[in-house]
Amino acid sequence: MIALETPHLRLELRPEEGACIWSMEFLAGTGWQPVLVPDANQTEGALNSGLFWMLPFANRARQNRLHGVQIAPNTDEPLALHGVVWSRAWNVETIRDAYVQLSLSCTEAELPFPFSARLIVQLDGATFRAQVQLRNEGSHGMPAGLGAHPYFLGLPQTTLQFEATHFYLEGPDHLPTDAITLPPELDFSEGAALPRSWRYNAYAGWKGQALILQPDLGYRMTMQAQAGMRELMLYAAPGLARFALEPQTHTSGATLDEVPEPQVGLAILPPGKVMSRDFSLTLSPMP
């Protein structure tokens, strides 16, 4: 376990559990408050953490295929889920102050496409910054994507605000089906309360920024992702204490050779090339 801390933020990172961020807290006016929250009923496992990383694909692989290559399910669900790096132990390369750099290597024995990954996590005042890198270590182009899967507390006054162009209806196996323009009930561009009903939906054309207001905890948070990370998943469920808002490079389930518009498919990463994406959370007290 690695602890990073500034006067405003503190977190616990677990290299042995997928380099997940088990938890993170922000010092608001009322004391330390939860930001990234693990499953309160669990004590280990990246999928139970406050934030885990999805490489070399995000969310579900349709038909358990990455383009023309068959892969095996990796949980008790029927479709392979969230890539593979969350289930691997990462190597710590550098630790200094509120900064850590980690790496991981996956061979052909683990996945049909050998690749390496690097993660840089830094606390900068009241900002959490992460850079995720994926490098093709094979001799052929590999289908590649990545994403971040943070969990936040869903409280009575939690409000979301973000802009997107389309909303995908949810079909069998939690995969997106039709893309529809946003009706008022599904549009968060002007800010709206966190849904209390079941939501497991992808948003297309996300603008790369989301605002999460937590009046119950005394803070506001801005989530940002760089260009090339413009698909966003929202997961919320009745009775679930936390919700997920997941930026990623491709649409969930868009893992086949051809995907319907406006879905975004996996990129083809040439041998030796790197896919790199930045992700940040910036917090401030609410007045």
N, C-alpha and C positions, 0 to 999 in steps of 0.2 A: 504494500500500500504506500502511496505517495501523497503527502499533504502539501498543498500549495495555499499561500495566504497573502493577502494584502490587507491594509486597514479596512477595506470595504467588502472583500470577497474571501471566502475560504472554500476549498473543495477537497474531496478524497478521490484519487485516481487509482485504479487497480490494474496494473500491467498484466497480471496473471489471468484476468478475466476480460480479455478483449480490449484492454486499455480503456475500459469504460470509466465514465465519471460516476462514481457511486452516488455522490450527493454534492450539492453546492448550496451555500448560504450567502445572503447579503445582509450587511449591517444597516438596517433601517432605523428610524427614530425610536422604535419600540424594542430594539435589540436584534439579534441574529434571526433572520427569517429564511425559510426554505425557498429555494429557487428550482434546482433540479432535484426531483424527489424519487427515491426508490420505492418499490412495492413495500408497504409497511409490514407485510406478512412474511417477507423473505429477508435473508441475510447474505445471500450470495447469488452469483449468476448474472452475466451481463444483461440478459433480457429483462431482469428485474431491477436494473440500475436506473439512475436518473438520466443517463445519456449513454447510448452505445453507437458504434459506427457500423455502417453498412457498405461493404465492399466484397467482391467486385460487381454486385448489383444490389439494388435497394428494394425492400419489401418482397413481393412474391414473384417467382419465376413461372410464367404461364406455361403450362404443359411440362413443367420441369425441364425447360430447354433454354439454353443461352444460344440464340441463333440456331444453328443446326446440331448443336451438341447436347446430348441428354445428360442431366445431372440427377442426383438422388435427393429425396427429401432429407432435411437435416434436423427436423424436430418431429413431434408426433402429428403435425399437420400434413395434409397430402401434398402440398407444394413446398419446394425449397424456399427458405425464408431468410431475408436480410443478409444474403451473402454468407461469408464464412469467417471473417476476421473476428467477429464477436465471440467465437468459440475457441480462439487461439490465445496462447500466452505471448505477449509482446516483449521485446528486448528494450531495456532502458539504455539510451545512448548518452544523454546529457541531462543533468539536473543542476539548475542554478537559480537562486532567488525564487521567483514565482514563474519559472519556465521549466518545461520538460520536453525532451524529444525522444520518441520511441520508434522502433522499427519492427518489421515482421516479414518473413519470407514464406511463401506457400509454393510447394512443388507440384509437379504434374500428378503425383500420387494422391494429392489432396483435392485437386480440381483439374479439369482438362487443360487449363491455361495457367502455366506457372507465372507468378507475379510477386512483387514485393510491395510493401506499403510503408509509409512513414507518417507519423503524427506529431505535430508540434502543438503544444498547449501552453498558453501564457495568460496570466492574470495581469492586467494593466489598469491599476486603479479600480474602478467599478466595472471594467469590461473583461469579459471572458473571450479569448480569441483562440481559434483552432484552425490549423491548416492540415488538410488530409491529402495525401499523395498516393497515387497508384501507378506502378511502373510495370510494363509488360516485360517479363524476363524470358519469354519464349522466342521462337524463330518465326512465328506467324502472327498476323494481326489477331487481337483478342477482343471480343465484345466486353465492354467495360462501362461501369457506372458506379456511383457512390452516393452516400447520403448520411445525414445525421438524424438520430432518433431520440430527441429530448422529451422528457416527461415533466410536466408542471402540475402544481396543485390546482384542482378545479373547485373553486369556492363560490359561495352565493353571489358575490359581486364581481367575479372574474369576467373581464371583457376582452374581446379580440378585435383587432382591426388590421386588415390587409386587403390588397387589391389583387384580383385575378380576372381572367377573361371567361373561363368555363368551369363547370362543375361536372364531375363524372358520376353517373349513377352507379350504385354498387350491384354487382352481379354475383353469380355463383363463385365460391371459393374466395370471396372478398375482392374480386377483380373488377376494375373499371369496365363499364360498358359504354352507354351513350354519353356523349359530351353535350351538355345543355348550357344555354346562356343563363346568367345568374338571376333567378327570381329573388324578390326581397328577402324571403326567408333563409336564403343560402348565401346572401351577399354581406360581406363583412367590411366593405370599403368605407363605410361611415362609422364603423364600430358597432358591435352587438354583443349581447351576453353569450357566454359559452353555452352551447346547446345542452339540454338535459336529456335529450333523446339519443338513441343510437346513431352515431356517425362514424363511418369508416370510408371516407371519400377523398379522392384526389382532386386538387384544383390545378387547372392548366393556366399558363400565362401569368403566373405569380410575378409580382414586380420586384421581389427580392428583399422585401422588408415587411415585418409584422410587429405590431405593438400589442403587448399584453399588459393590461392594467390589473393590479391585484390590490384593491383598496383594503381588503381584509388584512393584508400583510404590510400595507404601508409603502408599496413601491410600484413603479412602472418599469417595463423592460422592453427594449427594442431588439428584435432578432433580425440579423442581416446575413445575407449570403451573396456571394459574388455572382457575376454573370456566368451563365452555364449551369446554374443551380436554380431552375425556375419552375420546378414542379413541387407542389406542396401537399402533403397528406395531413388530414385532420382525423384524429381518433378520439372519440368520447363515447362513454356508455353510462346508462343509468346505474347508480350505485358505485361507480368507479371513482375513487378519490383523486385520481390524476388523469390528465389528458395529454395527448401527444400532438405536436405540430412539427412535421418532419420535412425539411428541405432536402431535395434530391435532384440528381442530374437527369433522370428519366422518369417516365410515368410508371407507376406500379403495374407490374405485369407486362410491360412493353419490352419483352425479352426475346421475341421471335425476330426473324429476318425482316419481316414487313409488319408495320403497325399502322392502324388507321389514323388519319388526321382528326384532331390536333395532337394526338399522343406523340410523345418524344421517346424514341427508342434508345437502346444502348449505342454508345459510340464504338467505332472500331479503332482500337489503340495499336499503332504499329509497333513492331519489336523495338525495345529500348526506349520508347517514348513514355512520357509521364503525364497523367491527368492529375491536376492539382486544383483544389477548391478551398476557399476560406469561408469561415462561419464565425459569427460573433453574437454575444449577448451583452447588452449594455444596460445597466440598472441605475435608477435614481429614485430618491424618496419622493413620495407623493405629498403635496402640500396638505 
